Amino acid sequence: MDVYKVDYAYSFYRNKDVELALSAGLHITTVDFGIELGAKGSLVDGKPIANPYTEGASVTAPLPVVGFKGCYHINKNWFVDYKADYLYLKLDIDGTYYDGSLISTQLNLEYSFMENYGVGVGYNSNEIQLKVDDDVKRIDFVNTLSGVLLYLSYTY
């Protein structure tokens, strides 16, 4: 799974310590998955499997998101940054029903060690939920990807 984020934020409130902004953008997720049952060389009842079952797919989903961003300057060199993006879709395409959501959050602590340069640590979480129902089969998919970030920043 690869995740790319592109957005534009509009700052609607700013003072010397706090900045608040609304954003809109794209959350682009590429997912490759597959399954193989009974790999070649495997034995079933002592007999080798000649043709194992394999299935796979690849999906790239550029999803539009809306979001919120808040930043608090602790002092001249330290600040805390929070960002959340959200999407909800409910569609009916030719009798197939899609119901899904995406929530992406990020909380960072950054230290500015020079005028335009900083280093930070943070926590990022992305959760995608999707239900697909076409009256023959139903698929429920939930994927959560979370982890710690270490990063360098440059501002201009």
Secondary structure as UniProt FT lines:
FT   STRAND          2..14
FT   STRAND          18..37
FT   TURN            40..41
FT   STRAND          43..44
FT   TURN            45..46
FT   STRAND          47..48
FT   STRAND          53..73
FT   STRAND          78..93
FT   TURN            94..95
FT   STRAND          96..112
FT   STRAND          117..133
FT   STRAND          138..154
//
